[in-house]
Amino acid sequence: MRGRLAQSPENELFRFSLGKALYDRGETAEAVSHFEVALTHKPDWMLVAILLGKCWRQLGDFVKARQYLELGRKLAHEQQHDGPLEEATALLSELGEA
């Protein structure tokens, strides 16, 4: 995936795929940078916003975690995705804000 991203650094799908692979391997800090670029290119990408919230929560920055989870919840509501809406709400509740 890194090779494909190197050939096409503006491709947000490649960037997301690499970020997700890193996240799944527990390389959360590196995943954040790829997710943030992907979200910059596509600001309504609900899944990326929620994943960024999860990353920042794991990294201990609960302010940023809330920021991205709120965005993810808002996007899930606007896009009528019940599962992600429930997930973001539950994660925010665990952080003490719902």
SEFIZA-3560 file (N, C-alpha, C; in Angstrom, 3 decimals):
REM SEFIZA-3560
<numar><xx>0.813</xx><yy>-1.191</yy><zz>0.000</zz><atom>N</atom></numar>
<numar><xx>0.000</xx><yy>0.000</yy><zz>0.000</zz><atom>CA</atom></numar>
<numar><xx>0.863</xx><yy>1.264</yy><zz>0.000</zz><atom>C</atom></numar>
<numar><xx>1.987</xx><yy>1.239</yy><zz>0.694</zz><atom>N</atom></numar>
<numar><xx>2.858</xx><yy>2.420</yy><zz>0.716</zz><atom>CA</atom></numar>
<numar><xx>3.345</xx><yy>2.772</yy><zz>-0.686</zz><atom>C</atom></numar>
<numar><xx>3.610</xx><yy>1.753</yy><zz>-1.496</zz><atom>N</atom></numar>
<numar><xx>4.068</xx><yy>1.986</yy><zz>-2.857</zz><atom>CA</atom></numar>
<numar><xx>3.007</xx><yy>2.676</yy><zz>-3.700</zz><atom>C</atom></numar>
<numar><xx>1.784</xx><yy>2.221</yy><zz>-3.573</zz><atom>N</atom></numar>
<numar><xx>0.690</xx><yy>2.840</yy><zz>-4.324</zz><atom>CA</atom></numar>
<numar><xx>0.467</xx><yy>4.270</yy><zz>-3.864</zz><atom>C</atom></numar>
<numar><xx>0.579</xx><yy>4.496</yy><zz>-2.568</zz><atom>N</atom></numar>
<numar><xx>0.411</xx><yy>5.845</yy><zz>-2.048</zz><atom>CA</atom></numar>
<numar><xx>1.542</xx><yy>6.752</yy><zz>-2.519</zz><atom>C</atom></numar>
<numar><xx>2.764</xx><yy>6.219</yy><zz>-2.584</zz><atom>N</atom></numar>
<numar><xx>3.907</xx><yy>7.003</yy><zz>-3.060</zz><atom>CA</atom></numar>
<numar><xx>3.705</xx><yy>7.428</yy><zz>-4.515</zz><atom>C</atom></numar>
<numar><xx>3.082</xx><yy>6.583</yy><zz>-5.297</zz><atom>N</atom></numar>
<numar><xx>2.818</xx><yy>6.902</yy><zz>-6.698</zz><atom>CA</atom></numar>
<numar><xx>1.664</xx><yy>7.884</yy><zz>-6.856</zz><atom>C</atom></numar>
<numar><xx>0.762</xx><yy>7.877</yy><zz>-5.883</zz><atom>N</atom></numar>
<numar><xx>-0.437</xx><yy>8.717</yy><zz>-5.976</zz><atom>CA</atom></numar>
<numar><xx>-0.774</xx><yy>9.291</yy><zz>-4.595</zz><atom>C</atom></numar>
<numar><xx>0.067</xx><yy>10.222</yy><zz>-4.095</zz><atom>N</atom></numar>
<numar><xx>-0.087</xx><yy>10.705</yy><zz>-2.722</zz><atom>CA</atom></numar>
<numar><xx>-1.386</xx><yy>11.467</yy><zz>-2.445</zz><atom>C</atom></numar>
<numar><xx>-2.052</xx><yy>11.927</yy><zz>-3.470</zz><atom>N</atom></numar>
<numar><xx>-3.312</xx><yy>12.647</yy><zz>-3.278</zz><atom>CA</atom></numar>
<numar><xx>-4.531</xx><yy>11.726</yy><zz>-3.287</zz><atom>C</atom></numar>
<numar><xx>-4.313</xx><yy>10.450</yy><zz>-3.480</zz><atom>N</atom></numar>
<numar><xx>-5.421</xx><yy>9.502</yy><zz>-3.527</zz><atom>CA</atom></numar>
<numar><xx>-5.872</xx><yy>9.195</yy><zz>-2.104</zz><atom>C</atom></numar>
<numar><xx>-7.025</xx><yy>9.756</yy><zz>-1.729</zz><atom>N</atom></numar>
<numar><xx>-7.488</xx><yy>9.585</yy><zz>-0.348</zz><atom>CA</atom></numar>
<numar><xx>-7.877</xx><yy>8.149</yy><zz>-0.025</zz><atom>C</atom></numar>
<numar><xx>-8.265</xx><yy>7.359</yy><zz>-1.014</zz><atom>N</atom></numar>
<numar><xx>-8.590</xx><yy>5.957</yy><zz>-0.750</zz><atom>CA</atom></numar>
<numar><xx>-7.335</xx><yy>5.163</yy><zz>-0.397</zz><atom>C</atom></numar>
<numar><xx>-6.233</xx><yy>5.404</yy><zz>-1.104</zz><atom>N</atom></numar>
<numar><xx>-4.971</xx><yy>4.756</yy><zz>-0.757</zz><atom>CA</atom></numar>
<numar><xx>-4.530</xx><yy>5.179</yy><zz>0.641</zz><atom>C</atom></numar>
<numar><xx>-4.686</xx><yy>6.473</yy><zz>0.919</zz><atom>N</atom></numar>
<numar><xx>-4.276</xx><yy>7.005</yy><zz>2.216</zz><atom>CA</atom></numar>
<numar><xx>-5.126</xx><yy>6.377</yy><zz>3.328</zz><atom>C</atom></numar>
<numar><xx>-6.432</xx><yy>6.283</yy><zz>3.098</zz><atom>N</atom></numar>
<numar><xx>-7.314</xx><yy>5.647</yy><zz>4.077</zz><atom>CA</atom></numar>
<numar><xx>-6.916</xx><yy>4.191</yy><zz>4.291</zz><atom>C</atom></numar>
<numar><xx>-6.672</xx><yy>3.474</yy><zz>3.205</zz><atom>N</atom></numar>
<numar><xx>-6.336</xx><yy>2.049</yy><zz>3.309</zz><atom>CA</atom></numar>
<numar><xx>-5.062</xx><yy>1.841</yy><zz>4.120</zz><atom>C</atom></numar>
<numar><xx>-4.070</xx><yy>2.684</yy><zz>3.885</zz><atom>N</atom></numar>
<numar><xx>-2.835</xx><yy>2.574</yy><zz>4.663</zz><atom>CA</atom></numar>
<numar><xx>-3.099</xx><yy>2.924</yy><zz>6.126</zz><atom>C</atom></numar>
<numar><xx>-3.852</xx><yy>3.998</yy><zz>6.364</zz><atom>N</atom></numar>
<numar><xx>-4.186</xx><yy>4.373</yy><zz>7.738</zz><atom>CA</atom></numar>
<numar><xx>-4.926</xx><yy>3.261</yy><zz>8.467</zz><atom>C</atom></numar>
<numar><xx>-5.857</xx><yy>2.628</yy><zz>7.786</zz><atom>N</atom></numar>
<numar><xx>-6.637</xx><yy>1.547</yy><zz>8.405</zz><atom>CA</atom></numar>
<numar><xx>-5.751</xx><yy>0.346</yy><zz>8.709</zz><atom>C</atom></numar>
<numar><xx>-4.851</xx><yy>0.008</yy><zz>7.799</zz><atom>N</atom></numar>
<numar><xx>-3.929</xx><yy>-1.108</yy><zz>8.038</zz><atom>CA</atom></numar>
<numar><xx>-3.036</xx><yy>-0.805</yy><zz>9.241</zz><atom>C</atom></numar>
<numar><xx>-2.552</xx><yy>0.417</yy><zz>9.327</zz><atom>N</atom></numar>
<numar><xx>-1.718</xx><yy>0.815</yy><zz>10.469</zz><atom>CA</atom></numar>
<numar><xx>-2.526</xx><yy>0.768</yy><zz>11.764</zz><atom>C</atom></numar>
<numar><xx>-3.742</xx><yy>1.277</yy><zz>11.725</zz><atom>N</atom></numar>
<numar><xx>-4.619</xx><yy>1.251</yy><zz>12.904</zz><atom>CA</atom></numar>
<numar><xx>-4.860</xx><yy>-0.191</yy><zz>13.359</zz><atom>C</atom></numar>
<numar><xx>-5.150</xx><yy>-1.056</yy><zz>12.416</zz><atom>N</atom></numar>
<numar><xx>-5.417</xx><yy>-2.461</yy><zz>12.748</zz><atom>CA</atom></numar>
<numar><xx>-4.194</xx><yy>-3.149</yy><zz>13.353</zz><atom>C</atom></numar>
<numar><xx>-2.999</xx><yy>-2.686</yy><zz>12.992</zz><atom>N</atom></numar>
<numar><xx>-1.759</xx><yy>-3.250</yy><zz>13.545</zz><atom>CA</atom></numar>
<numar><xx>-1.346</xx><yy>-2.574</yy><zz>14.850</zz><atom>C</atom></numar>
<numar><xx>-2.121</xx><yy>-1.601</yy><zz>15.293</zz><atom>N</atom></numar>
<numar><xx>-1.798</xx><yy>-0.916</yy><zz>16.540</zz><atom>CA</atom></numar>
<numar><xx>-0.835</xx><yy>0.242</yy><zz>16.371</zz><atom>C</atom></numar>
<numar><xx>-0.552</xx><yy>0.630</yy><zz>15.143</zz><atom>N</atom></numar>
<numar><xx>0.348</xx><yy>1.752</yy><zz>14.875</zz><atom>CA</atom></numar>
<numar><xx>-0.490</xx><yy>3.030</yy><zz>14.756</zz><atom>C</atom></numar>
<numar><xx>-1.116</xx><yy>3.367</yy><zz>15.870</zz><atom>N</atom></numar>
<numar><xx>-2.126</xx><yy>4.410</yy><zz>15.910</zz><atom>CA</atom></numar>
<numar><xx>-1.586</xx><yy>5.784</yy><zz>15.555</zz><atom>C</atom></numar>
<numar><xx>-0.433</xx><yy>6.147</yy><zz>16.090</zz><atom>N</atom></numar>
<numar><xx>0.109</xx><yy>7.487</yy><zz>15.834</zz><atom>CA</atom></numar>
<numar><xx>0.362</xx><yy>7.704</yy><zz>14.342</zz><atom>C</atom></numar>
<numar><xx>0.891</xx><yy>6.700</yy><zz>13.671</zz><atom>N</atom></numar>
<numar><xx>1.142</xx><yy>6.844</yy><zz>12.237</zz><atom>CA</atom></numar>
<numar><xx>-0.173</xx><yy>6.837</yy><zz>11.455</zz><atom>C</atom></numar>
<numar><xx>-1.142</xx><yy>6.071</yy><zz>11.928</zz><atom>N</atom></numar>
<numar><xx>-2.444</xx><yy>6.035</yy><zz>11.256</zz><atom>CA</atom></numar>
<numar><xx>-3.096</xx><yy>7.410</yy><zz>11.265</zz><atom>C</atom></numar>
<numar><xx>-2.946</xx><yy>8.136</yy><zz>12.372</zz><atom>N</atom></numar>
<numar><xx>-3.563</xx><yy>9.462</yy><zz>12.505</zz><atom>CA</atom></numar>
<numar><xx>-3.174</xx><yy>10.368</yy><zz>11.344</zz><atom>C</atom></numar>
<numar><xx>-1.900</xx><yy>10.405</yy><zz>11.018</zz><atom>N</atom></numar>
<numar><xx>-1.456</xx><yy>11.329</yy><zz>9.963</zz><atom>CA</atom></numar>
<numar><xx>-2.130</xx><yy>11.012</yy><zz>8.629</zz><atom>C</atom></numar>
<numar><xx>-2.316</xx><yy>9.748</yy><zz>8.327</zz><atom>N</atom></numar>
<numar><xx>-2.958</xx><yy>9.372</yy><zz>7.069</zz><atom>CA</atom></numar>
<numar><xx>-4.456</xx><yy>9.656</yy><zz>7.105</zz><atom>C</atom></numar>
<numar><xx>-5.087</xx><yy>9.379</yy><zz>8.227</zz><atom>N</atom></numar>
<numar><xx>-6.516</xx><yy>9.671</yy><zz>8.349</zz><atom>CA</atom></numar>
<numar><xx>-6.774</xx><yy>11.175</yy><zz>8.257</zz><atom>C</atom></numar>
<numar><xx>-5.924</xx><yy>11.991</yy><zz>8.876</zz><atom>N</atom></numar>
<numar><xx>-6.133</xx><yy>13.441</yy><zz>8.840</zz><atom>CA</atom></numar>
<numar><xx>-6.015</xx><yy>13.978</yy><zz>7.417</zz><atom>C</atom></numar>
<numar><xx>-5.069</xx><yy>13.466</yy><zz>6.650</zz><atom>N</atom></numar>
<numar><xx>-4.946</xx><yy>13.900</yy><zz>5.251</zz><atom>CA</atom></numar>
<numar><xx>-6.177</xx><yy>13.461</yy><zz>4.462</zz><atom>C</atom></numar>
<numar><xx>-6.623</xx><yy>12.230</yy><zz>4.667</zz><atom>N</atom></numar>
<numar><xx>-7.805</xx><yy>11.731</yy><zz>3.958</zz><atom>CA</atom></numar>
<numar><xx>-9.025</xx><yy>12.592</yy><zz>4.276</zz><atom>C</atom></numar>
<numar><xx>-9.189</xx><yy>12.956</yy><zz>5.546</zz><atom>N</atom></numar>
<numar><xx>-10.339</xx><yy>13.767</yy><zz>5.944</zz><atom>CA</atom></numar>
<numar><xx>-10.234</xx><yy>15.185</yy><zz>5.387</zz><atom>C</atom></numar>
<numar><xx>-9.031</xx><yy>15.695</yy><zz>5.244</zz><atom>N</atom></numar>
<numar><xx>-8.844</xx><yy>17.012</yy><zz>4.640</zz><atom>CA</atom></numar>
<numar><xx>-9.316</xx><yy>16.995</yy><zz>3.184</zz><atom>C</atom></numar>
<numar><xx>-9.017</xx><yy>15.905</yy><zz>2.486</zz><atom>N</atom></numar>
<numar><xx>-9.422</xx><yy>15.790</yy><zz>1.079</zz><atom>CA</atom></numar>
<numar><xx>-10.911</xx><yy>15.513</yy><zz>0.930</zz><atom>C</atom></numar>
<numar><xx>-11.494</xx><yy>14.868</yy><zz>1.935</zz><atom>N</atom></numar>
<numar><xx>-12.919</xx><yy>14.516</yy><zz>1.878</zz><atom>CA</atom></numar>
<numar><xx>-13.526</xx><yy>14.750</yy><zz>3.270</zz><atom>C</atom></numar>
<numar><xx>-13.890</xx><yy>16.000</yy><zz>3.569</zz><atom>N</atom></numar>
<numar><xx>-14.315</xx><yy>16.369</yy><zz>4.925</zz><atom>CA</atom></numar>
<numar><xx>-15.610</xx><yy>15.729</yy><zz>5.423</zz><atom>C</atom></numar>
<numar><xx>-16.355</xx><yy>15.080</yy><zz>4.547</zz><atom>N</atom></numar>
<numar><xx>-17.590</xx><yy>14.420</yy><zz>4.986</zz><atom>CA</atom></numar>
<numar><xx>-17.417</xx><yy>12.902</yy><zz>5.140</zz><atom>C</atom></numar>
<numar><xx>-16.164</xx><yy>12.459</yy><zz>5.252</zz><atom>N</atom></numar>
<numar><xx>-15.875</xx><yy>11.027</yy><zz>5.366</zz><atom>CA</atom></numar>
<numar><xx>-16.082</xx><yy>10.597</yy><zz>6.809</zz><atom>C</atom></numar>
<numar><xx>-17.285</xx><yy>10.171</yy><zz>7.088</zz><atom>N</atom></numar>
<numar><xx>-17.728</xx><yy>9.831</yy><zz>8.432</zz><atom>CA</atom></numar>
<numar><xx>-16.857</xx><yy>8.763</yy><zz>9.091</zz><atom>C</atom></numar>
<numar><xx>-16.560</xx><yy>7.698</yy><zz>8.379</zz><atom>N</atom></numar>
<numar><xx>-15.776</xx><yy>6.611</yy><zz>8.958</zz><atom>CA</atom></numar>
<numar><xx>-14.396</xx><yy>7.098</yy><zz>9.388</zz><atom>C</atom></numar>
<numar><xx>-13.779</xx><yy>7.935</yy><zz>8.581</zz><atom>N</atom></numar>
<numar><xx>-12.457</xx><yy>8.459</yy><zz>8.922</zz><atom>CA</atom></numar>
<numar><xx>-12.544</xx><yy>9.329</yy><zz>10.175</zz><atom>C</atom></numar>
<numar><xx>-13.585</xx><yy>10.142</yy><zz>10.280</zz><atom>N</atom></numar>
<numar><xx>-13.745</xx><yy>10.981</yy><zz>11.474</zz><atom>CA</atom></numar>
<numar><xx>-13.862</xx><yy>10.114</yy><zz>12.729</zz><atom>C</atom></numar>
<numar><xx>-14.640</xx><yy>9.048</yy><zz>12.655</zz><atom>N</atom></numar>
<numar><xx>-14.807</xx><yy>8.163</yy><zz>13.810</zz><atom>CA</atom></numar>
<numar><xx>-13.493</xx><yy>7.445</yy><zz>14.130</zz><atom>C</atom></numar>
<numar><xx>-12.798</xx><yy>6.991</yy><zz>13.103</zz><atom>N</atom></numar>
<numar><xx>-11.507</xx><yy>6.333</yy><zz>13.339</zz><atom>CA</atom></numar>
<numar><xx>-10.499</xx><yy>7.301</yy><zz>13.967</zz><atom>C</atom></numar>
<numar><xx>-10.517</xx><yy>8.551</yy><zz>13.531</zz><atom>N</atom></numar>
<numar><xx>-9.627</xx><yy>9.543</yy><zz>14.156</zz><atom>CA</atom></numar>
<numar><xx>-9.987</xx><yy>9.723</yy><zz>15.625</zz><atom>C</atom></numar>
<numar><xx>-11.269</xx><yy>9.732</yy><zz>15.934</zz><atom>N</atom></numar>
<numar><xx>-11.689</xx><yy>9.817</yy><zz>17.329</zz><atom>CA</atom></numar>
<numar><xx>-11.167</xx><yy>8.638</yy><zz>18.137</zz><atom>C</atom></numar>
<numar><xx>-11.251</xx><yy>7.451</yy><zz>17.564</zz><atom>N</atom></numar>
<numar><xx>-10.745</xx><yy>6.256</yy><zz>18.254</zz><atom>CA</atom></numar>
<numar><xx>-9.225</xx><yy>6.336</yy><zz>18.437</zz><atom>C</atom></numar>
<numar><xx>-8.542</xx><yy>6.796</yy><zz>17.392</zz><atom>N</atom></numar>
<numar><xx>-7.080</xx><yy>6.916</yy><zz>17.482</zz><atom>CA</atom></numar>
<numar><xx>-6.691</xx><yy>7.868</yy><zz>18.603</zz><atom>C</atom></numar>
<numar><xx>-7.270</xx><yy>9.047</yy><zz>18.595</zz><atom>N</atom></numar>
<numar><xx>-6.900</xx><yy>10.043</yy><zz>19.609</zz><atom>CA</atom></numar>
<numar><xx>-7.270</xx><yy>9.570</yy><zz>21.011</zz><atom>C</atom></numar>
<numar><xx>-8.353</xx><yy>8.820</yy><zz>21.117</zz><atom>N</atom></numar>
<numar><xx>-8.717</xx><yy>8.248</yy><zz>22.419</zz><atom>CA</atom></numar>
<numar><xx>-7.629</xx><yy>7.287</yy><zz>22.889</zz><atom>C</atom></numar>
<numar><xx>-7.161</xx><yy>6.427</yy><zz>21.983</zz><atom>N</atom></numar>
<numar><xx>-6.097</xx><yy>5.478</yy><zz>22.331</zz><atom>CA</atom></numar>
<numar><xx>-4.803</xx><yy>6.208</yy><zz>22.690</zz><atom>C</atom></numar>
<numar><xx>-4.568</xx><yy>7.324</yy><zz>22.029</zz><atom>N</atom></numar>
<numar><xx>-3.343</xx><yy>8.094</yy><zz>22.281</zz><atom>CA</atom></numar>
<numar><xx>-3.463</xx><yy>8.999</yy><zz>23.512</zz><atom>C</atom></numar>
<numar><xx>-4.651</xx><yy>9.052</yy><zz>24.107</zz><atom>N</atom></numar>
<numar><xx>-4.841</xx><yy>9.801</yy><zz>25.345</zz><atom>CA</atom></numar>
<numar><xx>-5.188</xx><yy>11.266</yy><zz>25.173</zz><atom>C</atom></numar>
<numar><xx>-5.457</xx><yy>11.712</yy><zz>23.953</zz><atom>N</atom></numar>
<numar><xx>-5.874</xx><yy>13.104</yy><zz>23.740</zz><atom>CA</atom></numar>
<numar><xx>-7.392</xx><yy>13.114</yy><zz>23.611</zz><atom>C</atom></numar>
<numar><xx>-8.054</xx><yy>13.267</yy><zz>24.759</zz><atom>N</atom></numar>
<numar><xx>-9.503</xx><yy>13.150</yy><zz>24.789</zz><atom>CA</atom></numar>
<numar><xx>-10.207</xx><yy>14.365</yy><zz>24.201</zz><atom>C</atom></numar>
<numar><xx>-9.536</xx><yy>15.496</yy><zz>24.158</zz><atom>N</atom></numar>
<numar><xx>-10.113</xx><yy>16.686</yy><zz>23.512</zz><atom>CA</atom></numar>
<numar><xx>-10.236</xx><yy>16.436</yy><zz>22.007</zz><atom>C</atom></numar>
<numar><xx>-9.159</xx><yy>15.975</yy><zz>21.394</zz><atom>N</atom></numar>
<numar><xx>-9.206</xx><yy>15.670</yy><zz>19.963</zz><atom>CA</atom></numar>
<numar><xx>-10.136</xx><yy>14.491</yy><zz>19.692</zz><atom>C</atom></numar>
<numar><xx>-10.137</xx><yy>13.513</yy><zz>20.577</zz><atom>N</atom></numar>
<numar><xx>-11.038</xx><yy>12.368</yy><zz>20.405</zz><atom>CA</atom></numar>
<numar><xx>-12.485</xx><yy>12.851</yy><zz>20.354</zz><atom>C</atom></numar>
<numar><xx>-12.872</xx><yy>13.712</yy><zz>21.292</zz><atom>N</atom></numar>
<numar><xx>-14.243</xx><yy>14.245</yy><zz>21.307</zz><atom>CA</atom></numar>
<numar><xx>-14.538</xx><yy>15.028</yy><zz>20.025</zz><atom>C</atom></numar>
<numar><xx>-13.572</xx><yy>15.838</yy><zz>19.604</zz><atom>N</atom></numar>
<numar><xx>-13.761</xx><yy>16.658</yy><zz>18.404</zz><atom>CA</atom></numar>
<numar><xx>-14.102</xx><yy>15.778</yy><zz>17.199</zz><atom>C</atom></numar>
<numar><xx>-13.312</xx><yy>14.740</yy><zz>16.982</zz><atom>N</atom></numar>
<numar><xx>-13.545</xx><yy>13.888</yy><zz>15.814</zz><atom>CA</atom></numar>
<numar><xx>-14.770</xx><yy>12.993</yy><zz>15.982</zz><atom>C</atom></numar>
<numar><xx>-15.023</xx><yy>12.533</yy><zz>17.191</zz><atom>N</atom></numar>
<numar><xx>-16.219</xx><yy>11.717</yy><zz>17.407</zz><atom>CA</atom></numar>
<numar><xx>-17.487</xx><yy>12.536</yy><zz>17.238</zz><atom>C</atom></numar>
<numar><xx>-17.467</xx><yy>13.790</yy><zz>17.670</zz><atom>N</atom></numar>
<numar><xx>-18.612</xx><yy>14.679</yy><zz>17.447</zz><atom>CA</atom></numar>
<numar><xx>-18.832</xx><yy>14.885</yy><zz>15.955</zz><atom>C</atom></numar>
<numar><xx>-17.743</xx><yy>15.099</yy><zz>15.225</zz><atom>N</atom></numar>
<numar><xx>-17.852</xx><yy>15.245</yy><zz>13.771</zz><atom>CA</atom></numar>
<numar><xx>-18.406</xx><yy>13.964</yy><zz>13.158</zz><atom>C</atom></numar>
<numar><xx>-17.881</xx><yy>12.826</yy><zz>13.561</zz><atom>N</atom></numar>
<numar><xx>-18.366</xx><yy>11.550</yy><zz>13.047</zz><atom>CA</atom></numar>
<numar><xx>-19.835</xx><yy>11.331</yy><zz>13.350</zz><atom>C</atom></numar>
<numar><xx>-20.244</xx><yy>11.703</yy><zz>14.555</zz><atom>N</atom></numar>
<numar><xx>-21.662</xx><yy>11.558</yy><zz>14.928</zz><atom>CA</atom></numar>
<numar><xx>-22.534</xx><yy>12.472</yy><zz>14.079</zz><atom>C</atom></numar>
<numar><xx>-22.094</xx><yy>13.706</yy><zz>13.894</zz><atom>N</atom></numar>
<numar><xx>-22.833</xx><yy>14.668</yy><zz>13.070</zz><atom>CA</atom></numar>
<numar><xx>-22.966</xx><yy>14.148</yy><zz>11.631</zz><atom>C</atom></numar>
<numar><xx>-21.859</xx><yy>13.675</yy><zz>11.069</zz><atom>N</atom></numar>
<numar><xx>-21.891</xx><yy>13.150</yy><zz>9.697</zz><atom>CA</atom></numar>
<numar><xx>-22.765</xx><yy>11.909</yy><zz>9.593</zz><atom>C</atom></numar>
<numar><xx>-22.690</xx><yy>11.036</yy><zz>10.593</zz><atom>N</atom></numar>
<numar><xx>-23.524</xx><yy>9.825</yy><zz>10.591</zz><atom>CA</atom></numar>
<numar><xx>-25.003</xx><yy>10.198</yy><zz>10.616</zz><atom>C</atom></numar>
<numar><xx>-25.340</xx><yy>11.203</yy><zz>11.415</zz><atom>N</atom></numar>
<numar><xx>-26.727</xx><yy>11.663</yy><zz>11.480</zz><atom>CA</atom></numar>
<numar><xx>-27.157</xx><yy>12.237</yy><zz>10.129</zz><atom>C</atom></numar>
<numar><xx>-26.323</xx><yy>13.111</yy><zz>9.563</zz><atom>N</atom></numar>
<numar><xx>-26.649</xx><yy>13.740</yy><zz>8.277</zz><atom>CA</atom></numar>
<numar><xx>-26.753</xx><yy>12.717</yy><zz>7.160</zz><atom>C</atom></numar>
<numar><xx>-25.925</xx><yy>11.692</yy><zz>7.205</zz><atom>N</atom></numar>
<numar><xx>-25.892</xx><yy>10.688</yy><zz>6.144</zz><atom>CA</atom></numar>
<numar><xx>-26.808</xx><yy>9.492</yy><zz>6.446</zz><atom>C</atom></numar>
<numar><xx>-27.497</xx><yy>9.562</yy><zz>7.569</zz><atom>N</atom></numar>
<numar><xx>-28.467</xx><yy>8.546</yy><zz>7.988</zz><atom>CA</atom></numar>
<numar><xx>-27.855</xx><yy>7.148</yy><zz>8.100</zz><atom>C</atom></numar>
<numar><xx>-26.738</xx><yy>7.082</yy><zz>8.832</zz><atom>N</atom></numar>
<numar><xx>-26.069</xx><yy>5.810</yy><zz>9.108</zz><atom>CA</atom></numar>
<numar><xx>-26.230</xx><yy>5.503</yy><zz>10.595</zz><atom>C</atom></numar>
<numar><xx>-27.185</xx><yy>4.656</yy><zz>10.921</zz><atom>N</atom></numar>
<numar><xx>-27.527</xx><yy>4.387</yy><zz>12.314</zz><atom>CA</atom></numar>
<numar><xx>-26.414</xx><yy>3.698</yy><zz>13.091</zz><atom>C</atom></numar>
<numar><xx>-25.763</xx><yy>2.698</yy><zz>12.512</zz><atom>N</atom></numar>
<numar><xx>-24.705</xx><yy>1.963</yy><zz>13.217</zz><atom>CA</atom></numar>
<numar><xx>-23.561</xx><yy>2.869</yy><zz>13.644</zz><atom>C</atom></numar>
<numar><xx>-22.979</xx><yy>3.623</yy><zz>12.713</zz><atom>N</atom></numar>
<numar><xx>-21.907</xx><yy>4.543</yy><zz>13.097</zz><atom>CA</atom></numar>
<numar><xx>-22.376</xx><yy>5.643</yy><zz>14.060</zz><atom>C</atom></numar>
<numar><xx>-23.620</xx><yy>6.076</yy><zz>13.915</zz><atom>N</atom></numar>
<numar><xx>-24.166</xx><yy>7.071</yy><zz>14.840</zz><atom>CA</atom></numar>
<numar><xx>-24.186</xx><yy>6.508</yy><zz>16.261</zz><atom>C</atom></numar>
<numar><xx>-24.632</xx><yy>5.276</yy><zz>16.401</zz><atom>N</atom></numar>
<numar><xx>-24.661</xx><yy>4.628</yy><zz>17.714</zz><atom>CA</atom></numar>
<numar><xx>-23.247</xx><yy>4.418</yy><zz>18.254</zz><atom>C</atom></numar>
<numar><xx>-22.323</xx><yy>4.030</yy><zz>17.372</zz><atom>N</atom></numar>
<numar><xx>-20.944</xx><yy>3.809</yy><zz>17.807</zz><atom>CA</atom></numar>
<numar><xx>-20.313</xx><yy>5.103</yy><zz>18.306</zz><atom>C</atom></numar>
<numar><xx>-20.453</xx><yy>6.182</yy><zz>17.543</zz><atom>N</atom></numar>
<numar><xx>-19.870</xx><yy>7.463</yy><zz>17.944</zz><atom>CA</atom></numar>
<numar><xx>-20.499</xx><yy>7.954</yy><zz>19.234</zz><atom>C</atom></numar>
<numar><xx>-21.810</xx><yy>7.787</yy><zz>19.381</zz><atom>N</atom></numar>
<numar><xx>-22.494</xx><yy>8.208</yy><zz>20.605</zz><atom>CA</atom></numar>
<numar><xx>-21.997</xx><yy>7.413</yy><zz>21.805</zz><atom>C</atom></numar>
<numar><xx>-21.830</xx><yy>6.105</yy><zz>21.632</zz><atom>N</atom></numar>
<numar><xx>-21.339</xx><yy>5.259</yy><zz>22.724</zz><atom>CA</atom></numar>
<numar><xx>-19.915</xx><yy>5.645</yy><zz>23.117</zz><atom>C</atom></numar>
<numar><xx>-19.066</xx><yy>5.901</yy><zz>22.122</zz><atom>N</atom></numar>
<numar><xx>-17.685</xx><yy>6.296</yy><zz>22.422</zz><atom>CA</atom></numar>
<numar><xx>-17.633</xx><yy>7.646</yy><zz>23.143</zz><atom>C</atom></numar>
<numar><xx>-18.484</xx><yy>8.571</yy><zz>22.716</zz><atom>N</atom></numar>
<numar><xx>-18.552</xx><yy>9.870</yy><zz>23.395</zz><atom>CA</atom></numar>
<numar><xx>-19.040</xx><yy>9.702</yy><zz>24.831</zz><atom>C</atom></numar>
<numar><xx>-19.992</xx><yy>8.798</yy><zz>25.015</zz><atom>N</atom></numar>
<numar><xx>-20.501</xx><yy>8.527</yy><zz>26.368</zz><atom>CA</atom></numar>
<numar><xx>-19.405</xx><yy>7.980</yy><zz>27.265</zz><atom>C</atom></numar>
<numar><xx>-18.559</xx><yy>7.120</yy><zz>26.706</zz><atom>N</atom></numar>
<numar><xx>-17.437</xx><yy>6.586</yy><zz>27.472</zz><atom>CA</atom></numar>
<numar><xx>-16.451</xx><yy>7.680</yy><zz>27.853</zz><atom>C</atom></numar>
<numar><xx>-16.363</xx><yy>8.706</yy><zz>27.021</zz><atom>N</atom></numar>
<numar><xx>-15.488</xx><yy>9.838</yy><zz>27.319</zz><atom>CA</atom></numar>
<numar><xx>-16.146</xx><yy>10.833</yy><zz>28.265</zz><atom>C</atom></numar>
<numar><xx>-17.421</xx><yy>10.600</yy><zz>28.568</zz><atom>N</atom></numar>
<numar><xx>-18.112</xx><yy>11.482</yy><zz>29.501</zz><atom>CA</atom></numar>
<numar><xx>-18.937</xx><yy>12.554</yy><zz>28.841</zz><atom>C</atom></numar>
<numar><xx>-19.127</xx><yy>12.440</yy><zz>27.521</zz><atom>N</atom></numar>
<numar><xx>-19.961</xx><yy>13.415</yy><zz>26.800</zz><atom>CA</atom></numar>
<numar><xx>-20.771</xx><yy>12.680</yy><zz>25.760</zz><atom>C</atom></numar>
<numar><xx>-22.059</xx><yy>12.842</yy><zz>25.832</zz><atom>N</atom></numar>
<numar><xx>-22.918</xx><yy>12.255</yy><zz>24.796</zz><atom>CA</atom></numar>
<numar><xx>-23.987</xx><yy>13.233</yy><zz>24.390</zz><atom>C</atom></numar>
//
